[in-house]
């Protein structure tokens, strides 16, 4: 899946949710944006949402850290 443009998404979350996102991103050695993208794609892949594009995108964004 070749991405040529990106979209801006702005969300408000409670401080504990942001802290969890930061912790997950640090563990995976990702930026916050990359971690959100990874989490959304994995969610879609695991639930069969989006079909082939979701599976292809999720496999392209595999976890950086093993374990």
SEVOZA-12078 format. One record per residue (C-alpha): residue number from 1; x, y, z. Coordinates in nm, 4 decimals, always signed. Layout:
BEGIN
nr,c1,c2,c3
NUM,X,Y,Z
...
This chain:
BEGIN
nr,c1,c2,c3
1,+0.0000,+0.0000,+0.0000
2,+0.1808,+0.3108,-0.1203
3,+0.0945,+0.6193,+0.0784
4,+0.1379,+0.9429,-0.1117
5,-0.0426,+1.1804,+0.1251
6,-0.1107,+1.1866,+0.4950
7,-0.4131,+1.3200,+0.6808
8,-0.4154,+1.5232,+1.0006
9,-0.6154,+1.3769,+1.2894
10,-0.6476,+1.5571,+1.6199
11,-0.7923,+1.3837,+1.9257
12,-0.8237,+1.4637,+2.2936
13,-0.7549,+1.1844,+2.5398
14,-0.7248,+1.1679,+2.9177
15,-0.3701,+1.2006,+3.0557
16,-0.3543,+0.8311,+3.1502
17,-0.4395,+0.7266,+2.7933
18,-0.1678,+0.9539,+2.6556
19,+0.0802,+0.8126,+2.9081
20,-0.0094,+0.4605,+2.7942
21,+0.0370,+0.5608,+2.4296
22,+0.3748,+0.7185,+2.5054
23,+0.4854,+0.4067,+2.6966
24,+0.3757,+0.1769,+2.4134
25,+0.5484,+0.3944,+2.1523
26,+0.8708,+0.3997,+2.3526
27,+0.8645,+0.0215,+2.3968
28,+0.8128,-0.0251,+2.0228
29,+1.0638,+0.2497,+1.9386
30,+0.8014,+0.4395,+1.7395
31,+0.6725,+0.7934,+1.7217
32,+0.3273,+0.8572,+1.8679
33,+0.1837,+0.8907,+1.5159
34,+0.3432,+0.5640,+1.4070
35,+0.2131,+0.3878,+1.7186
36,-0.1426,+0.5108,+1.6604
37,-0.1230,+0.3983,+1.2969
38,+0.0106,+0.0571,+1.4011
39,-0.2606,+0.0114,+1.6659
40,-0.5439,+0.1070,+1.4306
41,-0.4182,-0.1197,+1.1526
42,-0.3690,-0.4124,+1.3918
43,-0.7196,-0.3598,+1.5303
44,-0.8660,-0.3630,+1.1784
45,-0.6596,-0.6646,+1.0741
46,-0.7569,-0.8663,+1.3820
47,-1.1269,-0.8000,+1.3250
48,-1.1381,-0.8387,+0.9486
49,-1.2078,-0.4695,+0.8901
50,-1.0862,-0.3279,+0.5601
51,-1.0060,-0.6523,+0.3868
52,-0.6819,-0.6848,+0.1936
53,-0.5604,-0.3252,+0.2388
54,-0.5730,-0.3605,+0.6186
55,-0.3778,-0.6869,+0.6168
56,-0.1183,-0.5467,+0.3753
57,-0.0807,-0.2250,+0.5744
58,-0.0559,-0.4082,+0.9073
59,+0.2151,-0.6389,+0.7753
60,+0.4064,-0.3358,+0.6461
61,+0.3986,-0.1859,+0.9975
62,+0.5065,-0.4954,+1.1935
63,+0.6298,-0.4588,+1.5467
64,+0.9844,-0.3284,+1.5667
65,+1.0562,-0.4862,+1.9060
66,+1.0226,-0.8601,+1.9552
67,+0.8955,-1.0062,+2.2798
